[in-house]
């Protein structure tokens, strides 16, 4: 075993099951290990590397900002923060933004924003959905329903309930005047790439108007163009009151954000919330380059088109392997291939053949490629997956 892996075993809490490859370089959609083997990366740092690796536009602004300064406290107005905030507000139609270091921290801030907004009106109950995942910190875990992530960390925050995902009747039965808001993922990522239904989306909007509650959209994985729209909520006709972003926003550097519309714009006042490192100027400079490139180079449209192409190929494969592939679902560069059995052995075999994918929710191959992935890349993945399924002999 390589010395680096031995040291890792000795030094870290064992929270990560590391892949057995030692990556030394990335370029475009490809990663390269110490031995020179290349890998097509189709889960892009778990949705972070939306533009791939070694992106000149990001490298340039990061270098320039590092030479200016790497940190100022948030007592100072900072140009890269202001520029990125303006780009996000213009792209989403929201009113205010707060920068964080991660998605789960952004979710924590959104919970605080919602609680403070609802306090005087007697609204206190937040509703989360089954099969959800919102992060690892205590507030985020309180909203996350899956036992896999919650066990051993009790007790959780009070005044949070969970209802069944995509169950319109069940959702309505739990909403009343005390409901503060509903927290939802437009497409559940960790839960297996499950989109909300049009009926459920319509009910969310109806309840928002009827009860005056907040719709809080977790777009940590789906946002910044991944699904073929800047926000996945746009596919479903939802105008959320609060949006949580992270993952792709920083181009590989730690960055998250939550944004609020006019309803919550004046909720926070001086000193009631803050972050030492949130909105790091280098990360925000990278974020500006990410947004400019995605919007300026038409990569939202590209994500939609390449996603359609890949889904079409995978659905054709489903017809070939009906006893292996149960369903293909997703939008843009966020696709789940649900198998009829455990997906991890297939993901492991893809790795040996030079393709990085991700297994989630036991039976789902999750694909979160850079938006710059090509048809040739998709064809390579499809043909390799076909060979693997053929070799398993289940069809």
C-alpha positions, 0 to 999 in steps of 0.5 A: 500500500502506498505510504500516503494511504497508510498515513491517512489510516493513522491520522484521520477519523474514519469517516470517509471510505476513500477510493483506492487511487491517488489522484495527482492532476485534473484536466477538463473532465479527466483525472490522472493518478500517480501512475499516469492512468486517466479517469473520466470523472462523471461525478465531478467532486460530488457536483462541485466541479461543474466546469471540470478541472484546471479551468483557466478562467478560474485559475486566473482570478484566483491568482489575481485575488491571492496577490491582492489579499486572501482574507479580510474580516467581514467588517470590510466591504469586499469587491469579489463578494459584492460582484458575486452577490450581484450576479446571484441576485440577477440570476435568481431574482432574489433580494439578499444574499449571505455567504457561507463556507459550505452547503450545510452551513448555508442551511443552518443560516436559512433555518435561523432566517426562517425562525427569526422571520416567523417568530412574531407571527407565531409560525414555528414548525418547519416541515422536511421531507422523507428520503431527504438530505440537507447536510451534516450539522445539527440543524441540517440533520434535524431536517434530514429524514434518513436514519442512516445520517441521524442515528446516534446524534439525537436529540434534534431541533424541536418543531421540525416534522417530516412528511412523505416525499411527493405525497400531496395529501399527506403534506396538506394534512400536516400544514396549519397556521403554525407552519413556518416553512417547507424545506425541499430539494427539487431533485433529491440527490443523495436520496437517489435522484428523485424529482418532485412531481408536478402535482407536489410542486403545485401543492407547495405553491398553493400552500405557500399562498394559502398559509403564508409559509416560506418555501425553502429550496435546497439547491445545493446540488441542483443549482447553478445550472446543473439541471438545465436551468439556473435553479431547478425550481424553475422546471417546476414553476416554484418561486421559493422564498429562500434558496440554499446554494453551494457545491458548484458555486465556488469552482472547487473552493469552499463556498455556500450561500443562502438567498432570500426574497423580499418577504425575508429581506429585512429579517436579519439586522446588524449582529444577529448572524455572521461568519468569520470565513463566509464569503472568502474573497478568493472563493468569491472571485472564483465564484464570479468566474464560474457564473460568468463562464456558465452563463456567458458560454451557454453552459446551462443550455449545454447541461440540458442538451448533454443530459437529454443525450445521455438519458436517451442513451441510458433509456435505450440501454434499459430496453437492452437490460430490463432485468438490470436497469429499473429506471433512468431519471434526472434532468441535465447533468444530474442523472440517476440510473437505478439498478434492480440490485446493489449498484456499488459492484457496478460502480467499482467495475466502472472505476477499474475501467477508468470511469468515476461514478457514484453509488447512492441510496444503495441501488442508484448510479449517480452521475454529476458530470461537469457541464463540459462533458461531451457526447464522446464521453457519454458514449464511452460511459454508455458502452462501458456500462453496457459491457459490465451489465452484459458480463454480469449475465442477468439479462 
